[in-house]
Amino acid sequence: MSDPTLDHRDLYRLPWSAADNAIAWYEPTSACNLACEGCYRENVPASHKPLELIRRELDAFRRLRTADCMNIAGGDPLMHPHIVEIVREVKARGWKPIVVTNGILLTPDLLRDLKRAGAFGFTFHVDSRQGRPGKWRGRSEQGLNELRTEYAVMVARAGGLVCNFDCTVYDDTLQEVPGLIAWAHRNIDIVQNMVFVALRVLHDGMPFEWMAGRRPVARDEVVYFAERAPAQPLRSTDMLAEVRRASPDFQPCAYLNGTERPDSFKWLLTERIGTKREIFGYAGPRFLELVMAGHHLMTGRYLSHLPPRFSRSGKWILLLWPLDRGLRKAAARLIGSLVRNPLGLFRAAHFQTVMFLQPVDFLPNGAQDMCDGCPDMTIWEDRLVWSCRLGELTRFGTLLTSLPRETGAASG
């Protein structure tokens, strides 16, 4: 069930575009040491790109897109034998390198090498459908919080690195999202971002035929087809509604809409301020508009990640309360907390981001609603493409179109 109380006109529409974005996405390999149920990338063990090709593609990326950070993903990028050099190449081109990994191959020694090469931080993808080996096999999302904490502590001990977590959300794990957000709160001092991605799946119940250009594509050729289908597609607002059952005041401040539907919430972003004991409140849209516009004015780039030392500056951020309604509420709650316990003045307040991501939506006429201004676009044959649909391009050389099965009419 979606949350009917959310109106896109009350939020800040992030100003990102294909050419000017906070984030970029690059995959030096599609090899991986896990087989996640929700993955949309074909696992090819011998797919490591040579450094010469990586340098050319990074240079093409720099020509096509202004960005603040570069997510180095895959597959799992730690499987690439030259991952340290790849991080160094990304850093040399002026991006903040963020390593997106399942964490299995990460050791304290490798982490230190990546930090010395210029890594800005890590995003760990951890969820219960990854088939992790050993003691993690069969764990629930709550049961995997022990592993998440291990990764977060490892990054915190290295110092000066951003620590983020991704989690794919399934119809039968939706109810666990509030508990994961509570875990992130308990670790607000060492976890900067928590991202939830709704499962993307194509199945027999969808009333479409698939085409690669003019060629029909059989069901078993479709890259993202799955036998098990959710009762209904999960949306970002479903995840928000679930969280609000436990935390009614949980309030997003910004969004990205779809290419077909301007009132859809493809990326739904929340910024909260608090200590490990208490969340004081949530920044509003005016605050994020000020941050994005101000950073772009000063640097020519939209902001992706702040260094961890800035995430501890929550009390200073609250000084902007005259400009933002959300910050006013948070500041009032902080003052009330200090009245009750003056020693809280010496306790750091942290800034933490929570995001809900919604994959492609299929409209009745066959149109595919993608993320407008997608942060996760990647490079393919010297052009920008949606990374979530890269499998279609590598397999068919074109994006698949969907046609209503009952009419065969062209998509809208």
VOPAGU-2260 file (C-alpha; in pm, 1 decimal, decimal comma):
REM VOPAGU-2260
SITE   aa  ch    i         X         Y         Z
SITE  MET   A    0       0,0       0,0       0,0
SITE  SER   A    1     139,5     341,2     -98,1
SITE  ASP   A    2     139,2     640,9     133,3
SITE  PRO   A    3    -142,5     877,7      20,2
SITE  THR   A    4     -10,0    1166,7     231,3
SITE  LEU   A    5     295,3    1236,3      13,5
SITE  ASP   A    6     272,6    1512,7    -246,3
SITE  HIS   A    7     570,7    1572,1    -475,1
SITE  ARG   A    8     496,1    1946,0    -474,7
SITE  ASP   A    9     586,1    1956,6    -105,3
SITE  LEU   A   10     934,3    1812,8    -167,6
SITE  TYR   A   11    1249,4    1937,1    -339,4
SITE  ARG   A   12    1290,9    1789,6    -685,5
SITE  LEU   A   13    1662,4    1711,1    -705,4
SITE  PRO   A   14    1810,7    1910,2    -995,3
SITE  TRP   A   15    2020,9    1624,7   -1133,8
SITE  SER   A   16    2031,7    1546,4   -1504,6
SITE  ALA   A   17    2220,5    1310,0   -1733,9
SITE  ALA   A   18    2490,4    1569,4   -1803,7
SITE  ASP   A   19    2514,0    1728,0   -1456,8
SITE  ASN   A   20    2465,5    1491,9   -1164,4
SITE  ALA   A   21    2586,8    1431,0    -811,7
SITE  ILE   A   22    2674,9    1068,5    -888,8
SITE  ALA   A   23    2827,0     851,7   -1161,1
SITE  TRP   A   24    2840,0     471,8   -1189,3
SITE  TYR   A   25    3114,8     256,2   -1338,1
SITE  GLU   A   26    3151,2    -122,9   -1361,1
SITE  PRO   A   27    3507,1    -250,1   -1425,8
SITE  THR   A   28    3386,1    -611,5   -1403,4
SITE  SER   A   29    3065,9    -813,5   -1394,0
SITE  ALA   A   30    3230,1   -1099,5   -1203,1
SITE  CYS   A   31    3086,4   -1163,5    -858,2
SITE  ASN   A   32    3132,1   -1411,6    -573,6
SITE  LEU   A   33    2761,5   -1413,4    -482,9
SITE  ALA   A   34    2440,5   -1484,5    -674,1
SITE  CYS   A   35    2190,1   -1236,8    -532,0
SITE  GLU   A   36    1827,6   -1316,9    -612,6
SITE  GLY   A   37    1751,6    -956,6    -709,0
SITE  CYS   A   38    2062,5    -894,6    -921,5
SITE  TYR   A   39    2015,4    -766,5   -1275,6
SITE  ARG   A   40    2373,3    -828,9   -1391,8
SITE  GLU   A   41    2494,3   -1148,4   -1558,6
SITE  ASN   A   42    2787,5   -1294,8   -1363,2
SITE  VAL   A   43    3078,0   -1342,2   -1607,1
SITE  PRO   A   44    3395,3   -1460,1   -1426,5
SITE  ALA   A   45    3636,7   -1357,4   -1705,0
SITE  SER   A   46    3489,0   -1009,3   -1753,0
SITE  HIS   A   47    3756,2    -790,2   -1593,7
SITE  LYS   A   48    3815,1    -487,3   -1814,9
SITE  PRO   A   49    4181,3    -409,0   -1889,2
SITE  LEU   A   50    4318,5     -89,4   -1738,7
SITE  GLU   A   51    4364,9      69,7   -2080,6
SITE  LEU   A   52    3992,3      31,0   -2156,7
SITE  ILE   A   53    3899,2     151,3   -1807,1
SITE  ARG   A   54    4101,3     469,4   -1854,3
SITE  ARG   A   55    3937,0     535,8   -2193,7
SITE  GLU   A   56    3587,3     482,2   -2053,8
SITE  LEU   A   57    3653,1     702,2   -1750,8
SITE  ASP   A   58    3776,5     977,1   -1984,0
SITE  ALA   A   59    3459,9     938,6   -2195,1
SITE  PHE   A   60    3254,5     960,6   -1877,2
SITE  ARG   A   61    3430,4    1281,5   -1779,6
SITE  ARG   A   62    3351,7    1434,9   -2121,0
SITE  LEU   A   63    2982,9    1347,5   -2095,4
SITE  ARG   A   64    2893,9    1402,1   -1729,8
SITE  THR   A   65    2983,3    1638,3   -1450,5
SITE  ALA   A   66    2968,9    1444,5   -1123,4
SITE  ASP   A   67    3085,2    1462,4    -763,5
SITE  CYS   A   68    3140,4    1093,6    -686,3
SITE  MET   A   69    3201,3     778,7    -887,6
SITE  ASN   A   70    3044,3     454,2    -765,1
SITE  ILE   A   71    3281,8     172,4    -863,6
SITE  ALA   A   72    3054,0    -129,1    -888,9
SITE  GLY   A   73    3000,6    -453,1   -1077,7
SITE  GLY   A   74    2970,5    -751,9   -1024,8
SITE  ASP   A   75    3189,7    -699,7    -725,9
SITE  PRO   A   76    3475,1    -459,1    -802,6
SITE  LEU   A   77    3698,9    -613,4    -535,6
SITE  MET   A   78    3729,8    -916,2    -765,1
SITE  HIS   A   79    3914,8    -703,1   -1019,7
SITE  PRO   A   80    4290,9    -765,8    -982,4
SITE  HIS   A   81    4364,2    -393,8   -1034,6
SITE  ILE   A   82    4097,2    -247,4    -806,4
SITE  VAL   A   83    4348,9     -31,4    -617,7
SITE  GLU   A   84    4474,4     119,2    -943,6
SITE  ILE   A   85    4113,7     172,4   -1061,9
SITE  VAL   A   86    4039,0     372,6    -747,0
SITE  ARG   A   87    4354,9     574,3    -811,8
SITE  GLU   A   88    4244,9     647,1   -1170,9
SITE  VAL   A   89    3899,7     760,8   -1054,8
SITE  LYS   A   90    4051,7     987,0    -790,4
SITE  ALA   A   91    4295,9    1135,8   -1044,7
SITE  ARG   A   92    4000,5    1252,3   -1255,9
SITE  GLY   A   93    3855,5    1453,5    -970,4
SITE  TRP   A   94    3576,9    1222,7    -850,4
SITE  LYS   A   95    3518,0    1085,6    -501,4
SITE  PRO   A   96    3567,0     709,9    -544,4
SITE  ILE   A   97    3298,7     503,1    -367,3
SITE  VAL   A   98    3355,7     125,1    -378,2
SITE  VAL   A   99    3024,8     -65,0    -404,9
SITE  THR   A  100    3081,0    -419,3    -276,1
SITE  ASN   A  101    2924,2    -711,7     -93,8
SITE  GLY   A  102    3226,2    -689,8     138,2
SITE  ILE   A  103    3333,6   -1055,1     125,4
SITE  LEU   A  104    3682,6    -981,1     -10,2
SITE  LEU   A  105    3740,5    -667,4     196,3
SITE  THR   A  106    4013,9    -696,3     458,3
SITE  PRO   A  107    4164,5    -424,6     679,0
SITE  ASP   A  108    4483,5    -437,2     468,1
SITE  LEU   A  109    4297,9    -399,6     137,2
SITE  LEU   A  110    4084,5    -124,9     288,6
SITE  ARG   A  111    4397,2      68,6     385,3
SITE  ASP   A  112    4539,8      23,5      32,3
SITE  LEU   A  113    4217,1     153,3    -121,0
SITE  LYS   A  114    4215,1     448,8     117,3
SITE  ARG   A  115    4573,4     536,3      23,8
SITE  ALA   A  116    4473,8     518,1    -345,1
SITE  GLY   A  117    4205,8     780,8    -278,6
SITE  ALA   A  118    3889,0     590,2    -186,0
SITE  PHE   A  119    3629,9     825,9     -35,8
SITE  GLY   A  120    3411,9     552,5     107,7
SITE  PHE   A  121    3231,9     221,6      69,7
SITE  THR   A  122    2877,7     109,8      -4,3
SITE  PHE   A  123    2806,6    -241,7     121,2
SITE  HIS   A  124    2524,0    -437,0     -38,7
SITE  VAL   A  125    2388,3    -671,0     227,3
SITE  ASP   A  126    2051,5    -847,8     217,9
SITE  SER   A  127    1900,9   -1183,2     305,0
SITE  ARG   A  128    1868,2   -1310,1     -55,6
SITE  GLN   A  129    2238,4   -1311,0    -141,3
SITE  GLY   A  130    2312,2   -1670,0     -45,2
SITE  ARG   A  131    2608,9   -1566,2     165,1
SITE  PRO   A  132    2836,3   -1850,7     274,7
SITE  GLY   A  133    2913,8   -1980,4     622,4
SITE  LYS   A  134    2737,4   -1852,5     929,6
SITE  TRP   A  135    2548,7   -1584,1     734,4
SITE  ARG   A  136    2356,4   -1831,0     518,3
SITE  GLY   A  137    1983,6   -1820,3     581,5
SITE  ARG   A  138    1999,3   -1517,0     810,7
SITE  SER   A  139    1708,5   -1273,7     820,7
SITE  GLU   A  140    1764,7    -903,5     759,1
SITE  GLN   A  141    1780,5    -845,9    1134,5
SITE  GLY   A  142    2016,5   -1140,0    1166,3
SITE  LEU   A  143    2251,9    -975,3     916,3
SITE  ASN   A  144    2284,1    -660,5    1127,2
SITE  GLU   A  145    2580,0    -825,8    1299,0
SITE  LEU   A  146    2756,7    -841,7     960,8
SITE  ARG   A  147    2659,7    -483,7     877,4
SITE  THR   A  148    2807,5    -372,1    1207,9
SITE  GLU   A  149    3133,1    -558,7    1134,2
SITE  TYR   A  150    3171,5    -374,2     804,1
SITE  ALA   A  151    3080,5     -36,7     955,8
SITE  VAL   A  152    3331,9     -81,4    1239,6
SITE  MET   A  153    3605,4    -184,5     994,1
SITE  VAL   A  154    3552,0     133,8     791,4
SITE  ALA   A  155    3530,3     350,9    1104,6
SITE  ARG   A  156    3860,6     213,0    1234,0
SITE  ALA   A  157    4032,2     309,8     909,4
SITE  GLY   A  158    3907,3     665,6     966,8
SITE  GLY   A  159    3792,1     940,2     733,4
SITE  LEU   A  160    3581,4     717,9     504,7
SITE  VAL   A  161    3210,5     730,9     427,2
SITE  CYS   A  162    3016,3     412,7     510,2
SITE  ASN   A  163    2690,9     336,2     326,5
SITE  PHE   A  164    2462,1      32,9     304,9
SITE  ASP   A  165    2231,5     -91,0      27,7
SITE  CYS   A  166    1955,2    -347,1      75,5
SITE  THR   A  167    1721,2    -496,0    -183,9
SITE  VAL   A  168    1365,7    -510,4     -50,2
SITE  TYR   A  169    1129,6    -798,0    -138,7
SITE  ASP   A  170     757,0    -825,9     -79,4
SITE  ASP   A  171     821,9   -1060,3     215,0
SITE  THR   A  172    1104,3    -852,6     365,5
SITE  LEU   A  173     924,0    -517,0     348,2
SITE  GLN   A  174     824,8    -545,5     713,6
SITE  GLU   A  175    1193,9    -560,4     812,1
SITE  VAL   A  176    1275,9    -214,2     672,0
SITE  PRO   A  177    1182,5     -22,6     991,6
SITE  GLY   A  178    1413,4    -247,9    1194,4
SITE  LEU   A  179    1702,1    -178,6     956,3
SITE  ILE   A  180    1641,1     194,4     982,8
SITE  ALA   A  181    1645,7     155,4    1361,7
SITE  TRP   A  182    1979,8     -26,7    1329,0
SITE  ALA   A  183    2112,6     263,1    1120,1
SITE  HIS   A  184    1999,5     501,6    1395,2
SITE  ARG   A  185    2189,4     303,7    1658,5
SITE  ASN   A  186    2496,3     337,2    1437,5
SITE  ILE   A  187    2440,2     695,5    1324,7
SITE  ASP   A  188    2794,6     783,8    1432,4
SITE  ILE   A  189    2956,9     542,6    1183,0
SITE  VAL   A  190    2691,9     491,2     910,6
SITE  GLN   A  191    2625,5     788,8     683,5
SITE  ASN   A  192    2372,9     648,8     435,0
SITE  MET   A  193    2114,9     367,5     427,1
SITE  VAL   A  194    1956,7     286,4      89,5
SITE  PHE   A  195    1663,9      51,9      21,3
SITE  VAL   A  196    1604,5     -66,4    -336,5
SITE  ALA   A  197    1269,6    -222,3    -429,7
SITE  LEU   A  198    1299,2    -553,9    -613,8
SITE  ARG   A  199    1285,1    -535,1    -991,1
SITE  VAL   A  200    1138,8    -838,3   -1163,6
SITE  LEU   A  201     959,3    -928,7   -1485,9
SITE  HIS   A  202     717,6   -1221,0   -1481,3
SITE  ASP   A  203     453,1   -1406,6   -1681,0
SITE  GLY   A  204     167,4   -1210,2   -1529,2
SITE  MET   A  205     278,5    -889,1   -1698,9
SITE  PRO   A  206      57,0    -819,0   -2004,8
SITE  PHE   A  207     344,6    -732,1   -2239,7
SITE  GLU   A  208     543,0    -866,3   -2529,4
SITE  TRP   A  209     909,7    -775,3   -2556,6
SITE  MET   A  210    1096,6    -640,2   -2858,3
SITE  ALA   A  211    1462,5    -572,6   -2934,7
SITE  GLY   A  212    1419,5    -322,3   -3215,6
SITE  ARG   A  213    1190,8    -508,4   -3456,6
SITE  ARG   A  214    1283,3    -853,5   -3327,9
SITE  PRO   A  215    1050,9   -1025,6   -3079,8
SITE  VAL   A  216    1224,6   -1146,2   -2764,0
SITE  ALA   A  217    1117,7   -1474,0   -2608,8
SITE  ARG   A  218    1029,7   -1482,6   -2241,8
SITE  ASP   A  219    1338,5   -1680,9   -2143,8
SITE  GLU   A  220    1560,8   -1428,6   -2322,8
SITE  VAL   A  221    1442,8   -1132,9   -2115,4
SITE  VAL   A  222    1727,8   -1032,2   -1887,1
SITE  TYR   A  223    1528,2    -975,5   -1568,8
SITE  PHE   A  224    1266,7   -1250,0   -1594,9
SITE  ALA   A  225    1187,2   -1444,8   -1277,5
SITE  GLU   A  226     950,5   -1729,5   -1199,1
SITE  ARG   A  227     860,5   -1594,6    -853,0
SITE  ALA   A  228     670,1   -1268,7    -875,1
SITE  PRO   A  229     556,2   -1037,9    -594,3
SITE  ALA   A  230     185,4    -987,5    -541,8
SITE  GLN   A  231     231,0    -630,0    -665,7
SITE  PRO   A  232     534,5    -418,8    -756,1
SITE  LEU   A  233     699,8    -254,5    -457,0
SITE  ARG   A  234     729,5     121,7    -467,1
SITE  SER   A  235     927,3     375,0    -269,5
SITE  THR   A  236     605,6     492,6    -106,3
SITE  ASP   A  237     530,9     138,0      12,0
SITE  MET   A  238     861,2     138,1     197,7
SITE  LEU   A  239     788,7     484,6     337,3
SITE  ALA   A  240     445,3     376,7     459,4
SITE  GLU   A  241     595,9      74,7     633,5
SITE  VAL   A  242     854,1     293,7     809,6
SITE  ARG   A  243     589,5     543,5     919,0
SITE  ARG   A  244     400,6     269,9    1101,3
SITE  ALA   A  245     694,8     255,9    1342,0
SITE  SER   A  246     806,5     621,1    1310,4
SITE  PRO   A  247     508,6     841,9    1216,7
SITE  ASP   A  248     721,5    1157,4    1197,0
SITE  PHE   A  249     964,8    1009,2     941,1
SITE  GLN   A  250     967,4    1273,9     665,6
SITE  PRO   A  251    1139,8    1276,6     322,7
SITE  CYS   A  252    1258,8    1609,0     183,1
SITE  ALA   A  253    1356,1    1541,5    -180,3
SITE  TYR   A  254    1286,3    1311,7    -473,6
SITE  LEU   A  255    1359,9    1221,6    -833,9
SITE  ASN   A  256    1057,0    1165,7   -1055,9
SITE  GLY   A  257    1010,5     933,3   -1352,6
SITE  THR   A  258    1062,9     993,9   -1722,8
SITE  GLU   A  259     693,7     922,0   -1785,1
SITE  ARG   A  260     533,0    1033,9   -1457,5
SITE  PRO   A  261     647,4    1361,9   -1298,2
SITE  ASP   A  262     458,4    1283,8    -977,1
SITE  SER   A  263     628,7     948,0    -917,5
SITE  PHE   A  264     898,7     897,8    -653,0
SITE  LYS   A  265    1179,3     702,7    -814,4
SITE  TRP   A  266    1432,0     823,4    -554,1
SITE  LEU   A  267    1290,8     936,5    -220,2
SITE  LEU   A  268    1545,8    1097,9       9,9
SITE  THR   A  269    1532,2    1169,6     383,6
SITE  GLU   A  270    1788,8    1362,5     590,0
SITE  ARG   A  271    1768,3    1314,8     965,4
SITE  ILE   A  272    1962,7    1463,2    1256,3
SITE  GLY   A  273    2020,9    1301,2    1591,7
SITE  THR   A  274    2236,8    1113,6    1836,4
SITE  LYS   A  275    2255,2     739,3    1895,8
SITE  ARG   A  276    1983,0     790,7    2158,3
SITE  GLU   A  277    1739,7    1024,5    1985,6
SITE  ILE   A  278    1642,9    1154,5    1641,9
SITE  PHE   A  279    1577,3    1527,3    1677,2
SITE  GLY   A  280    1411,8    1570,6    1341,1
SITE  TYR   A  281    1424,0    1576,6     963,3
SITE  ALA   A  282    1557,7    1840,8     727,9
SITE  GLY   A  283    1303,4    1994,4     494,1
SITE  PRO   A  284    1317,7    2068,0     120,3
SITE  ARG   A  285    1453,2    2421,9     160,6
SITE  PHE   A  286    1761,1    2294,0     340,8
SITE  LEU   A  287    1849,9    2046,7      66,4
SITE  GLU   A  288    1784,3    2306,2    -201,6
SITE  LEU   A  289    2027,7    2539,4     -25,5
SITE  VAL   A  290    2289,2    2262,6      -1,9
SITE  MET   A  291    2260,7    2157,3    -366,3
SITE  ALA   A  292    2242,7    2507,4    -513,7
SITE  GLY   A  293    2515,7    2641,0    -286,0
SITE  HIS   A  294    2755,4    2355,0    -355,6
SITE  HIS   A  295    2695,6    2382,4    -730,1
SITE  LEU   A  296    2751,1    2757,3    -718,1
SITE  MET   A  297    3084,5    2716,9    -536,4
SITE  THR   A  298    3220,7    2404,9    -706,6
SITE  GLY   A  299    3026,0    2355,8   -1030,7
SITE  ARG   A  300    2901,8    2017,6    -902,3
SITE  TYR   A  301    2601,0    1888,6    -713,3
SITE  LEU   A  302    2692,7    1731,3    -380,6
SITE  SER   A  303    2690,8    1354,3    -327,5
SITE  HIS   A  304    2872,4    1273,2      -1,5
SITE  LEU   A  305    3026,1    1477,9     276,3
SITE  PRO   A  306    3332,5    1351,0     466,3
SITE  PRO   A  307    3236,0    1176,0     793,2
SITE  ARG   A  308    3367,4    1465,0    1002,9
SITE  PHE   A  309    3091,8    1683,4     855,8
SITE  SER   A  310    2823,2    1426,5     935,8
SITE  ARG   A  311    2898,5    1498,8    1302,0
SITE  SER   A  312    2802,2    1863,3    1260,5
SITE  GLY   A  313    2427,5    1819,1    1310,5
SITE  LYS   A  314    2404,9    2089,8    1576,3
SITE  TRP   A  315    2572,4    2342,3    1345,9
SITE  ILE   A  316    2331,4    2250,1    1067,4
SITE  LEU   A  317    2043,5    2333,7    1301,1
SITE  LEU   A  318    2166,8    2694,0    1306,6
SITE  LEU   A  319    2001,5    2719,8     963,9
SITE  TRP   A  320    1661,2    2677,5    1129,2
SITE  PRO   A  321    1525,9    3016,4    1008,6
SITE  LEU   A  322    1547,4    2889,6     649,0
SITE  ASP   A  323    1381,6    2550,5     681,3
SITE  ARG   A  324    1067,4    2430,6     858,8
SITE  GLY   A  325    1207,5    2083,0     918,5
SITE  LEU   A  326    1519,3    2222,1    1084,0
SITE  ARG   A  327    1302,0    2446,7    1304,0
SITE  LYS   A  328    1121,1    2143,1    1440,6
SITE  ALA   A  329    1449,0    1957,5    1493,0
SITE  ALA   A  330    1607,4    2256,5    1668,1
SITE  ALA   A  331    1307,9    2287,2    1902,9
SITE  ARG   A  332    1333,8    1919,7    1991,5
SITE  LEU   A  333    1708,7    1953,4    2052,0
SITE  ILE   A  334    1650,3    2246,1    2287,9
SITE  GLY   A  335    1390,5    2043,6    2476,5
SITE  SER   A  336    1634,4    1756,8    2505,7
SITE  LEU   A  337    1904,7    1987,6    2642,7
SITE  VAL   A  338    1664,5    2130,1    2898,9
SITE  ARG   A  339    1598,2    1778,9    3023,7
SITE  ASN   A  340    1965,2    1677,5    3008,8
SITE  PRO   A  341    2216,6    1966,3    2978,4
SITE  LEU   A  342    2504,0    1718,7    2942,1
SITE  GLY   A  343    2368,5    1646,5    2594,3
SITE  LEU   A  344    2533,5    1970,6    2485,7
SITE  PHE   A  345    2863,7    1780,4    2475,8
SITE  ARG   A  346    2724,0    1490,0    2272,9
SITE  ALA   A  347    2770,2    1510,6    1894,1
SITE  ALA   A  348    2458,8    1519,8    1675,9
SITE  HIS   A  349    2497,6    1338,7    1344,7
SITE  PHE   A  350    2350,1    1379,5    1000,1
SITE  GLN   A  351    2226,5    1061,2     826,1
SITE  THR   A  352    2062,7     996,2     489,6
SITE  VAL   A  353    1793,6     733,2     425,2
SITE  MET   A  354    1679,6     667,5      67,1
SITE  PHE   A  355    1413,0     454,5    -100,0
SITE  LEU   A  356    1467,5     361,8    -466,6
SITE  GLN   A  357    1199,7     239,1    -704,9
SITE  PRO   A  358    1294,0      52,6   -1025,3
SITE  VAL   A  359    1138,6      81,4   -1370,7
SITE  ASP   A  360     758,9      99,9   -1377,4
SITE  PHE   A  361     561,4     -44,3   -1668,4
SITE  LEU   A  362     259,2     163,4   -1765,0
SITE  PRO   A  363     -51,5       5,3   -1926,0
SITE  ASN   A  364      45,4     133,3   -2272,0
SITE  GLY   A  365     388,6     -34,3   -2245,5
SITE  ALA   A  366     584,5     279,7   -2165,0
SITE  GLN   A  367     868,5     223,4   -1917,5
SITE  ASP   A  368     897,4     488,7   -1647,7
SITE  MET   A  369    1268,7     527,4   -1569,6
SITE  CYS   A  370    1445,2     755,9   -1321,5
SITE  ASP   A  371    1455,7    1107,2   -1466,3
SITE  GLY   A  372    1805,5    1242,2   -1397,7
SITE  CYS   A  373    1923,5     895,6   -1289,2
SITE  PRO   A  374    2236,4     909,4   -1068,8
SITE  ASP   A  375    2336,2     553,1   -1164,1
SITE  MET   A  376    2390,8     603,0   -1535,6
SITE  THR   A  377    2702,4     435,2   -1670,0
SITE  ILE   A  378    2912,4     441,2   -1985,4
SITE  TRP   A  379    2852,8     201,1   -2275,7
SITE  GLU   A  380    3012,3     247,2   -2617,7
SITE  ASP   A  381    3094,0     610,5   -2533,3
SITE  ARG   A  382    2740,1     704,6   -2434,4
SITE  LEU   A  383    2547,3     731,4   -2109,6
SITE  VAL   A  384    2296,8     453,5   -2037,4
SITE  TRP   A  385    2092,9     337,2   -1739,0
SITE  SER   A  386    2312,0      91,5   -1548,2
SITE  CYS   A  387    2005,2    -108,9   -1440,5
SITE  ARG   A  388    1938,7    -185,0   -1809,3
SITE  LEU   A  389    2295,6    -246,9   -1919,3
SITE  GLY   A  390    2218,1    -618,4   -1957,6
SITE  GLU   A  391    1975,4    -541,3   -2240,4
SITE  LEU   A  392    2240,2    -345,8   -2427,6
SITE  THR   A  393    2515,4    -603,3   -2386,2
SITE  ARG   A  394    2284,9    -889,7   -2490,2
SITE  PHE   A  395    2074,7    -726,8   -2765,0
SITE  GLY   A  396    2260,5    -406,7   -2853,7
SITE  THR   A  397    1949,5    -202,5   -2774,9
SITE  LEU   A  398    1700,5    -140,5   -2495,4
SITE  LEU   A  399    1398,7    -367,7   -2494,5
SITE  THR   A  400    1058,6    -214,7   -2557,0
SITE  SER   A  401     739,6    -349,6   -2404,0
SITE  LEU   A  402     417,2    -375,6   -2606,1
SITE  PRO   A  403      71,0    -442,4   -2464,2
SITE  ARG   A  404       7,8    -810,6   -2529,6
SITE  GLU   A  405    -357,9    -774,0   -2612,5
SITE  THR   A  406    -313,5    -512,4   -2888,8
SITE  GLY   A  407      48,7    -532,1   -3002,0
SITE  ALA   A  408      44,5    -154,0   -3031,5
SITE  ALA   A  409     366,6      39,7   -3000,2
SITE  SER   A  410     462,4     165,3   -2659,0
SITE  GLY   A  411     359,2     518,0   -2563,0
